[in-house]
Amino acid sequence: VYYLDDFKHLFEGLNMNYYGMLDQLVCTRSDVFYGTWFSTFTSYINRMRGYYNEKYKVDGYKDGTMKSWVFTPENRVQEMRVYHPVREPYYMREFPVSWRNIDQGIKEDVGDKPIEMEVK
């Protein structure tokens, strides 16, 4: 187990107000994440994990799941391990629609050609 203090020497001079964002970035790249239900902090970490999982084809990316859990309440512990479409309440969790296929229909910019987007 490591703590932010173990790595303070790597970001000496960083304003302490940014520590929360730094924590989120570290959590984004973890293999496994445990967060807190009703937390927008946890929710944003899961969204960023979703972007990463989709881009790098991490296990679960096809079905919109990830290795993330919450401690409580008991009926929500496995929430991110099962695909759920968008439903209320919205604020305490992220939904796979936020990151799945977000680049679909966009072609890469080649030289001086503009980026094209397919409209269906």
Number of C-alpha atoms within 10 A of each C-alpha: 2 6 8 11 8 8 10 11 9 9 10 8 8 10 8 9 8 9 13 11 13 14 14 17 15 12 19 22 14 12 11 12 17 15 18 18 20 16 13 14 17 23 20 18 23 27 18 19 26 26 19 16 22 20 15 10 11 16 13 16 19 13 13 22 20 23 17 20 20 20 13 13 10 8 9 13 17 14 16 20 15 11 15 15 10 13 8 8 8 11 12 15 24 22 20 24 14 14 20 18 13 12 11 9 12 12 12 12 10 8 6 6 8 10 10 11 12 8 6 4
